[in-house]
Amino acid sequence: ALAGYFVTNDIEAALDGIAAGAGMVVALEYLRPDVVTILKERAPSVVIINAVSAKDDVLRLVDGSVQAGAEGVQFKPFKDFVTGDGFTEAGELLKTVRAKYPELLISGAGAIFEDRVGNVIKMPENIIPAVALKGAEFVAEQARDYRAQADKILVVNDQSMKGGIDIQNIDVIRSGNNARIQFDTAALQKLVDVGLNGLTPVFLEMKLMPSPLAAMKVQ
């Protein structure tokens, strides 16, 4: 696991956390570009996630963070960017940021609770939901709730990516007068040997057939 450490513009405190083993530093406030640059110079392998508020010039701060060497930004509080009905005015800038920086780590923090983690995961901007687990006696339960919601969304997304025809669920009426098909057993054995478990049909193009007679070879 990647150990994270919350930091401010206190460079020495941030370096102390990195020296203690933190592989990622997450800003509690916007880190000035000069601070980001110094941290990257002193610890090139550390991942820096800078903080951006909706009350500030979002695009300017994101640009400054990236140019200084930060690998990601965290929009906080996230409720100022995304509501239950969609993006706020500031949230619309998330689309611009993602389009400009496809590889940038984008996280949302603050006001992301059990019933919103799934919605954040489903966002096409590929937002990483950051949630706080409060109360020692509830941490394990909350973690299970978040994980269950995330797993549900990921499973749905995985299923939605699959295409083709499920031939296992097609009703076929067999008359017993079917044409015999000859298979090349040697060729089939090669497929078995390479460990091929199945094939997924993919439709590249669909065209309207004016008449089924052509397929039946009937003039």
ROBAKOL-913302 format. One record per residue (C-alpha): x, y, z; chain. Coordinates in pm, 1 decimal. Layout:
REM ROBAKOL-913302
[node [X, Y, Z], 'A'];
...
This chain:
REM ROBAKOL-913302
[node [0.0, 0.0, 0.0], 'A'];
[node [110.3, 354.7, -70.1], 'A'];
[node [144.9, 547.1, 255.9], 'A'];
[node [7.0, 900.7, 240.5], 'A'];
[node [86.5, 1206.1, 449.6], 'A'];
[node [-114.8, 1527.0, 479.5], 'A'];
[node [95.1, 1838.9, 427.0], 'A'];
[node [78.1, 2216.0, 417.0], 'A'];
[node [324.8, 2467.4, 273.6], 'A'];
[node [561.4, 2380.0, 559.8], 'A'];
[node [837.8, 2223.6, 350.1], 'A'];
[node [1036.3, 2077.9, 638.3], 'A'];
[node [729.7, 1910.0, 788.6], 'A'];
[node [645.7, 1761.6, 450.2], 'A'];
[node [1001.2, 1631.9, 407.6], 'A'];
[node [984.6, 1478.0, 755.0], 'A'];
[node [675.6, 1283.3, 651.1], 'A'];
[node [843.1, 1167.6, 331.3], 'A'];
[node [1152.2, 1063.1, 523.8], 'A'];
[node [928.9, 862.3, 757.2], 'A'];
[node [810.1, 655.0, 461.8], 'A'];
[node [529.8, 847.7, 293.3], 'A'];
[node [514.5, 774.1, -77.2], 'A'];
[node [237.7, 1027.0, -134.0], 'A'];
[node [170.7, 1370.3, 10.7], 'A'];
[node [-181.2, 1510.5, 3.3], 'A'];
[node [-218.2, 1883.5, 48.7], 'A'];
[node [-450.7, 2021.5, 314.0], 'A'];
[node [-420.8, 2360.3, 145.3], 'A'];
[node [-303.3, 2472.6, -196.4], 'A'];
[node [70.0, 2410.6, -219.3], 'A'];
[node [250.7, 2695.2, -388.0], 'A'];
[node [432.5, 2592.9, -706.9], 'A'];
[node [771.1, 2666.0, -546.5], 'A'];
[node [687.5, 2426.2, -262.6], 'A'];
[node [585.9, 2153.2, -506.1], 'A'];
[node [906.8, 2206.0, -704.5], 'A'];
[node [1125.3, 2180.2, -393.7], 'A'];
[node [951.1, 1863.0, -276.2], 'A'];
[node [996.5, 1701.4, -619.8], 'A'];
[node [1362.5, 1801.6, -625.7], 'A'];
[node [1422.8, 1658.8, -278.1], 'A'];
[node [1203.6, 1349.5, -325.6], 'A'];
[node [1153.3, 1280.6, -699.1], 'A'];
[node [958.7, 958.6, -644.0], 'A'];
[node [698.1, 1103.2, -409.2], 'A'];
[node [347.4, 1152.1, -550.4], 'A'];
[node [206.5, 1497.7, -482.5], 'A'];
[node [-168.0, 1562.2, -474.0], 'A'];
[node [-237.4, 1933.0, -448.5], 'A'];
[node [-556.7, 2084.6, -305.4], 'A'];
[node [-784.3, 2305.9, -515.9], 'A'];
[node [-1086.9, 2493.9, -387.0], 'A'];
[node [-1391.2, 2592.0, -591.4], 'A'];
[node [-1356.0, 2942.7, -448.4], 'A'];
[node [-1022.6, 2991.1, -624.7], 'A'];
[node [-918.2, 3015.4, -988.3], 'A'];
[node [-944.8, 2641.3, -1051.1], 'A'];
[node [-777.1, 2619.7, -1391.4], 'A'];
[node [-489.1, 2848.5, -1293.0], 'A'];
[node [-417.8, 2648.2, -978.1], 'A'];
[node [-434.9, 2317.0, -1162.8], 'A'];
[node [-201.2, 2442.8, -1435.1], 'A'];
[node [42.6, 2573.0, -1174.3], 'A'];
[node [37.8, 2242.8, -986.9], 'A'];
[node [102.4, 2033.5, -1296.7], 'A'];
[node [376.5, 2261.1, -1427.1], 'A'];
[node [550.5, 2245.1, -1088.7], 'A'];
[node [547.0, 1864.2, -1097.7], 'A'];
[node [237.1, 1754.3, -904.0], 'A'];
[node [88.2, 1424.1, -1018.5], 'A'];
[node [-262.9, 1504.1, -908.1], 'A'];
[node [-512.2, 1748.4, -763.5], 'A'];
[node [-784.4, 1708.8, -505.1], 'A'];
[node [-1096.8, 1918.7, -539.6], 'A'];
[node [-1233.5, 2006.0, -196.5], 'A'];
[node [-1488.5, 2025.8, -63.7], 'A'];
[node [-1629.4, 1813.5, -341.3], 'A'];
[node [-1984.7, 1929.9, -272.8], 'A'];
[node [-1882.4, 2265.6, -422.0], 'A'];
[node [-1802.7, 2088.5, -750.0], 'A'];
[node [-2062.0, 1814.1, -777.3], 'A'];
[node [-2413.9, 1799.4, -634.3], 'A'];
[node [-2681.3, 1534.7, -650.2], 'A'];
[node [-2814.2, 1698.7, -967.2], 'A'];
[node [-2480.0, 1719.5, -1147.7], 'A'];
[node [-2192.6, 1962.9, -1178.1], 'A'];
[node [-2186.2, 2306.5, -1022.9], 'A'];
[node [-2040.2, 2596.5, -1219.3], 'A'];
[node [-1696.5, 2516.4, -1077.5], 'A'];
[node [-1756.6, 2147.4, -1133.3], 'A'];
[node [-1798.5, 2201.9, -1506.3], 'A'];
[node [-1427.3, 2284.4, -1506.8], 'A'];
[node [-1355.2, 1921.8, -1412.9], 'A'];
[node [-1433.9, 1827.4, -1771.2], 'A'];
[node [-1185.6, 2084.4, -1897.7], 'A'];
[node [-915.9, 1967.1, -1657.4], 'A'];
[node [-962.0, 1602.6, -1754.9], 'A'];
[node [-954.2, 1684.2, -2126.1], 'A'];
[node [-636.1, 1888.4, -2083.5], 'A'];
[node [-460.6, 1640.5, -1852.0], 'A'];
[node [-575.9, 1284.8, -1936.5], 'A'];
[node [-322.6, 1121.5, -1700.6], 'A'];
[node [-370.0, 1356.8, -1405.5], 'A'];
[node [-485.5, 1199.7, -1078.4], 'A'];
[node [-808.1, 1380.1, -987.8], 'A'];
[node [-962.0, 1322.7, -648.1], 'A'];
[node [-1261.3, 1461.8, -467.6], 'A'];
[node [-1276.0, 1503.4, -91.8], 'A'];
[node [-1524.8, 1637.2, 156.4], 'A'];
[node [-1897.6, 1557.2, 159.5], 'A'];
[node [-1850.7, 1221.6, -13.3], 'A'];
[node [-2048.6, 979.5, 197.4], 'A'];
[node [-2176.8, 624.0, 168.1], 'A'];
[node [-2452.8, 709.0, -78.2], 'A'];
[node [-2229.8, 911.0, -311.6], 'A'];
[node [-1916.5, 700.9, -360.5], 'A'];
[node [-2077.7, 502.1, -640.1], 'A'];
[node [-2189.5, 817.0, -822.2], 'A'];
[node [-1837.0, 955.7, -812.6], 'A'];
[node [-1689.2, 632.0, -946.5], 'A'];
[node [-1933.7, 637.5, -1237.6], 'A'];
[node [-1826.6, 984.8, -1348.7], 'A'];
[node [-1657.3, 971.7, -1692.0], 'A'];
[node [-1390.1, 1213.1, -1567.1], 'A'];
[node [-1239.9, 922.7, -1369.0], 'A'];
[node [-1255.3, 1086.8, -1027.3], 'A'];
[node [-1102.6, 909.0, -727.3], 'A'];
[node [-1338.6, 942.5, -428.0], 'A'];
[node [-1160.7, 1023.9, -103.1], 'A'];
[node [-1365.9, 944.8, 205.5], 'A'];
[node [-1297.9, 994.0, 574.0], 'A'];
[node [-1364.4, 716.1, 822.1], 'A'];
[node [-1469.0, 871.7, 1150.6], 'A'];
[node [-1500.8, 705.5, 1488.1], 'A'];
[node [-1281.2, 407.5, 1571.5], 'A'];
[node [-1578.8, 180.2, 1637.8], 'A'];
[node [-1731.2, 257.3, 1297.7], 'A'];
[node [-1421.2, 246.4, 1077.2], 'A'];
[node [-1449.4, -121.0, 979.5], 'A'];
[node [-1823.6, -92.9, 907.9], 'A'];
[node [-1781.6, 225.1, 702.9], 'A'];
[node [-1495.0, 72.4, 506.7], 'A'];
[node [-1713.4, -228.5, 420.4], 'A'];
[node [-1995.6, 3.2, 308.1], 'A'];
[node [-1765.7, 200.4, 79.3], 'A'];
[node [-1607.0, -114.2, -62.3], 'A'];
[node [-1941.7, -282.2, -125.7], 'A'];
[node [-2069.9, 21.6, -311.9], 'A'];
[node [-1751.0, 50.6, -517.0], 'A'];
[node [-1750.3, -320.1, -601.3], 'A'];
[node [-2112.8, -301.8, -714.7], 'A'];
[node [-2036.7, -16.1, -953.0], 'A'];
[node [-1721.7, -181.3, -1085.5], 'A'];
[node [-1902.7, -508.8, -1149.8], 'A'];
[node [-2180.3, -328.6, -1337.8], 'A'];
[node [-1924.3, -139.7, -1545.1], 'A'];
[node [-1738.4, -461.7, -1620.3], 'A'];
[node [-2056.0, -628.4, -1741.5], 'A'];
[node [-2149.4, -327.4, -1953.1], 'A'];
[node [-1819.3, -355.4, -2137.7], 'A'];
[node [-1902.3, -702.3, -2263.8], 'A'];
[node [-2074.3, -746.6, -2595.8], 'A'];
[node [-2170.2, -1014.0, -2842.6], 'A'];
[node [-2437.1, -1282.8, -2829.0], 'A'];
[node [-2485.4, -1515.2, -2535.1], 'A'];
[node [-2533.9, -1838.4, -2728.4], 'A'];
[node [-2593.4, -2022.9, -2403.6], 'A'];
[node [-2935.1, -1861.7, -2375.1], 'A'];
[node [-3064.7, -1899.5, -2729.6], 'A'];
[node [-3361.3, -2131.4, -2775.7], 'A'];
[node [-3280.9, -2372.3, -3057.3], 'A'];
[node [-3532.6, -2617.2, -3202.3], 'A'];
[node [-3354.5, -2917.9, -3347.9], 'A'];
[node [-3534.5, -3124.5, -3611.7], 'A'];
[node [-3265.4, -3391.8, -3639.8], 'A'];
[node [-3213.2, -3317.8, -4009.3], 'A'];
[node [-2927.2, -3074.3, -3961.4], 'A'];
[node [-2634.8, -3067.9, -4200.3], 'A'];
[node [-2324.9, -3234.1, -4063.9], 'A'];
[node [-2029.3, -3004.1, -4007.9], 'A'];
[node [-1678.8, -3142.5, -4031.0], 'A'];
[node [-1420.1, -2989.5, -3796.6], 'A'];
[node [-1044.2, -3003.2, -3839.6], 'A'];
[node [-955.4, -3172.8, -3509.8], 'A'];
[node [-586.7, -3086.7, -3548.4], 'A'];
[node [-667.8, -2716.1, -3576.1], 'A'];
[node [-902.7, -2734.0, -3278.2], 'A'];
[node [-632.2, -2904.6, -3072.0], 'A'];
[node [-400.7, -2610.9, -3136.6], 'A'];
[node [-659.2, -2378.9, -2982.1], 'A'];
[node [-683.0, -2606.6, -2680.6], 'A'];
[node [-305.1, -2616.4, -2644.6], 'A'];
[node [-267.7, -2238.2, -2635.8], 'A'];
[node [-522.8, -2216.9, -2354.0], 'A'];
[node [-800.5, -2041.1, -2544.0], 'A'];
[node [-1104.3, -2039.3, -2314.7], 'A'];
[node [-1351.9, -1880.1, -2550.8], 'A'];
[node [-1421.8, -1616.1, -2810.2], 'A'];
[node [-1616.1, -1292.4, -2782.0], 'A'];
[node [-1803.1, -1191.9, -3098.4], 'A'];
[node [-1776.9, -823.3, -3183.7], 'A'];
[node [-2000.3, -638.2, -3430.8], 'A'];
[node [-1783.5, -404.8, -3640.9], 'A'];
[node [-2063.2, -292.0, -3867.1], 'A'];
[node [-2433.4, -356.1, -3913.0], 'A'];
[node [-2614.1, -310.2, -4244.6], 'A'];
[node [-2979.7, -342.3, -4332.4], 'A'];
[node [-3050.9, -639.6, -4559.3], 'A'];
[node [-3313.0, -537.3, -4815.0], 'A'];
[node [-3424.5, -896.8, -4862.5], 'A'];
[node [-3339.9, -1229.2, -4693.2], 'A'];
[node [-3346.8, -1400.2, -5034.2], 'A'];
[node [-2982.7, -1309.5, -5102.8], 'A'];
[node [-2868.7, -1488.4, -4787.2], 'A'];
[node [-3077.4, -1788.6, -4889.8], 'A'];
[node [-2917.9, -1780.9, -5235.3], 'A'];
[node [-3260.2, -1747.0, -5389.7], 'A'];
[node [-3288.2, -1532.5, -5700.9], 'A'];
